């Protein structure tokens, strides 16, 4: 049974045998939009699993104007599944006033409204801006909230106020993060996955198509398709925390690529200080990617993993790193490429030759690649090739960016 495309499966429930959500999103937002929508839907679907206690988060990162905000608006009118905000701060979750019961209609605290739902924030950029101290403090609070243990504040007037054990998911959109934001999130950032909005190619009549289509039509059509799909999906699986995952243990064909992708993320978003790399353990990111794959399986009507579920993790893995590293890491891991010289990096990234050399040294310091000598017509030149432990899994399609 495939819930995002037509299927002739005779055992599929009649109400779930056909959905046009992929067709509608692709028509209104381009194939780039559908590429981004898949991990968003998969992240939301992890709420159906009964063995996850903490939040799962997916950030859409892209330049202004590509359609991130409009895509998130398609989750409107699904109030039982989503809580939508234009932007948020940690103070939005629990006010400084006394705690109120969840059923109190005067309660404006965000956290109790999120139980079993996904928080969709159209402008999550505010969470990544400010001074280093502000970013670190803000994400320290967000980490406690996302860990699912609830959140409490202490004030001189009202004392301790807050809520226990609330599980929710988090999706949002942001423009490219600064290197400072990546650095200051530190361990907290390990809870976030990213998917980059791919660069778009514009036909000669691109302006006419934008003007004729207007802004409301994509949101209206997309919202109707998403609403039908997710409404029936939730009914089919009996709502949040209703699915007991029985596909255990996972096969080596699934496990080994996920482990490889987790190591890629851990090293690619590591920090460098005085040429020394600080690399996170891959366990947390491996769990997040495994859960994302399971969510992707659920939106396709499966409770077992297939390679296509891991493929969506491949795109996310190659997006979950500082923007300045993505181009060279992707080129380095592309199985159709050989070792990268400085000239290759200049062509790929459009940077100066000194910057290209710095990028080569950076991925080598992070352990993803190793510096080698390439022989050309002018003699030998410095190059970098992927370390074997990071080579792209043979069975996994390499994503196009």
QUIURWO-V376898 format. One record per pair of residues at least 4 apart in sequence whose ideal C-beta (glycine too) atoms are under 8 Angstrom apart, sorted by the first residue. I is the first residue (numbers start at 1). J is the second residue. Records with the same first field share a line. If there is no record, write none. Layout:
I: J  J
This chain:
1: 7  9  11  12  13  16  17  300  301  302
2: 6  7  9  300  301
3: 16  19  229  232  233  299  300  301
4: 19  21  22  41  229  299  300
5: 19  22
6: 17  18  19
7: 12  17  18
9: 17
12: 16  17  301
13: 17  236
15: 232
16: 232  236  301
19: 225  228  229  232
20: 24  225
21: 25  225  226  228  229
22: 26  34
23: 27
24: 28  221  222  224  225
25: 29  33  34  37  71  74  222  225  226
26: 30  31  33  34
27: 221
28: 33  213  217  218  221  222
29: 33  34  36  37  67  70  71  218  222
30: 34  67  200
31: 35
32: 36  66  67  197  198  199  200
33: 37  67  71
34: 38
35: 195  198  315
36: 40  60  68  71  195  197
37: 41  71
38: 42  296  312
39: 43  58  193  195  292  296  312  315  316
40: 44  58  60  71  171  195
41: 45  230  295  296  299
42: 46  292  293  295  296  298  299  312
43: 56  57  58  118  169  171  193  292  295
44: 81  82  118  169  171  230  295
45: 233  295  296  298  299
46: 52  56  169  291  292  294  295  298
47: 81  116  117  118  167  168  169  240  241
48: 233  234  237  239  240  241  242  243  295  298
49: 241  243  245  291  294  295  298
50: 241  242  243  244  245
51: 244  245
52: 56  167  291
53: 148  167
54: 146  147  148  167  191
55: 145  146  147  148  167  168  169  170  191
56: 169  170  193  288  291  292  295
57: 146  169  170  171  172  191  192  193
58: 170  171  172  192  193  194  195  292  316
59: 124  171  172  173  174  192  193  194  195
60: 68  71  72  171  172  173  174  194  195  196  197
61: 173  174  175  176  177  194  195  196  197  319  323
62: 66  68  173  175  176  196  197
63: 175  176  197
64: 175
66: 197  200
67: 71  197  218
68: 72  122  173  174  197
69: 73  122  123  173
70: 74  215  218  219  222
71: 173  222
72: 84  120  121  122  171  172  173
73: 122  219  222  223
74: 219  222  223  225  226
75: 81  82  84  118  120  171  223  226
76: 82  84  219  223
77: 223  227
78: 82  226  227  230  231
79: 83
80: 117  234
81: 117  118  230  234
82: 117  118  119  120
83: 110  113  114  117  118  119  120  168
84: 119  120  121  122
85: 92  110  119  120  121  122
86: 121  122  123
87: 121  122  123  124  125  126
88: 92  93  110  119  121  124  126  127
89: 126  127  138
90: 138  141  142  145
91: 95  96
92: 110
93: 109  110  111  145  151
94: 99  109  110  111  151  152  153  161  162  163
95: 108  109  161
96: 153  155  157  158  161
97: 158  161
98: 158  161
99: 109  161  162  163
100: 104  106  107  109
101: 107
102: 107  112  113  115
107: 112
109: 113  163
110: 114  119
111: 145  150  151  162  163  166
112: 163  166
113: 117
114: 119  166  168
115: 166  167  168
116: 167  168  239  240  241
117: 168  169  240
118: 168  169  170  171
119: 168  169  170  171  172
120: 171  172
121: 170  171  172  173
122: 172  173
123: 172  173  174
124: 128  172  173  174
125: 129  174  175
127: 138  139  142  172  174
128: 135  174  177  178  181  185
129: 134  135  181
130: 134  135  138
131: 135
132: 136  180  183  184
133: 137
134: 138
135: 139  180  181  184  185
136: 140  184  185  186  188
137: 141
138: 142
139: 143  184  185  186  188  189
140: 144  188
141: 145  151
142: 146  188  191
143: 147  187  188  191
144: 149  151
145: 150  151
146: 170  191
147: 191
148: 165  166  167
149: 164  165
150: 162  163  164  165  166
151: 162  163  166
152: 160  161  162  163
153: 160  161  162
154: 159  160  161
155: 159  161
167: 241
176: 323
177: 181  182  322  323
178: 182
179: 183  322  324
180: 184
181: 185
182: 189  269  322
183: 271
185: 189  192
186: 271
187: 280
189: 269
190: 280  284  285
191: 284  288
192: 320
193: 288  289  292  316  319  320
194: 316  319  320
195: 315  316  319
196: 319  323  326  401
198: 400  401
199: 401
202: 206
203: 209
205: 209
206: 210
207: 211
208: 212
209: 213
213: 217  218
215: 219
216: 220
217: 221
218: 222
219: 223
220: 224
221: 225
222: 226
223: 227
224: 228
225: 229
226: 230
227: 231
228: 232
229: 233
230: 234
231: 235
232: 236
233: 237  298  299
234: 239  240
235: 239
236: 301
237: 242  243  298
238: 242
243: 298  303
245: 294  303
246: 303
247: 303  304  305
249: 255
250: 254  255  258  290  305
251: 255  305
252: 256
253: 257  307  395
254: 258  293  305  306  307  309  310
255: 259
256: 260  393
257: 261  307  310  314  393  395  396
258: 262  286  289  290  293  310  313
259: 263  282  286
260: 264  389  390  391  392  393
261: 265  289  310  313  314  317
262: 266  282  283  285  286  289  317
263: 267  282  389  390
264: 268  317  318  329  333  368  390
265: 269  282  285  289  317  320  321
266: 270  279  280  281  282  285
267: 277  279  366  367  368  390
268: 320  321  325  329  366  368
269: 280  320  321  322  325
270: 277  278  279  280  366
271: 277  278
272: 276  277  278  362  365  366
273: 278
275: 365
276: 365
277: 365  366  367
279: 366  367
280: 284  285
282: 286
283: 287
284: 288
285: 289  320
286: 290
287: 291
288: 292
289: 293  313  316  317
290: 294
291: 295
292: 296  312  313  316
293: 297  305  309  310  312  313
294: 298  305  309
295: 299
296: 300  308  309  312
297: 302  303  304  305  306  309
298: 302  303
300: 308  309
302: 306
305: 309  310
306: 310
307: 311  395  396
308: 312
309: 313
310: 314  396
311: 315  396  397  399
312: 316
313: 317
314: 318  396  397  398  399
315: 319  399
316: 320
318: 326  329  330  333  399  401
319: 326
321: 325  326  329
322: 326
324: 359
325: 329  359  362  363
326: 330
327: 331  345  348  349
328: 332  340  345  348  349  359  360  362  363
329: 333  363  368
330: 334  401
331: 337  340  344  345  348
332: 337  340  363  368  369  384  385  386
333: 368  386  390  391  392  398
334: 392  398
335: 391  392  394  398
336: 398
337: 344
338: 385
339: 372  374  383  384  385
340: 344  345  348  360  369  383  384  385
341: 345  374  381  382  383
342: 346  353  356  357  360  381  382  383
343: 347  353  356  381
344: 348  383
345: 349  351  356  359  360
346: 350  351  352  353  356
349: 355  356  359
351: 355  356  359
352: 356
353: 357
354: 358
355: 359
356: 360
357: 361  382
358: 362
359: 363
360: 364  369  371  382  383  384
361: 365  371
362: 366
363: 368  369  384
364: 368  369  370  371  384
367: 387
368: 386  387  390
369: 384  385  386  387  390
370: 384  385  387
371: 382  383  384
372: 383  384  385
373: 380  381  382  383
374: 380  381  382  383
375: 379  380
376: 380  381
386: 390  391
387: 391
392: 396  398
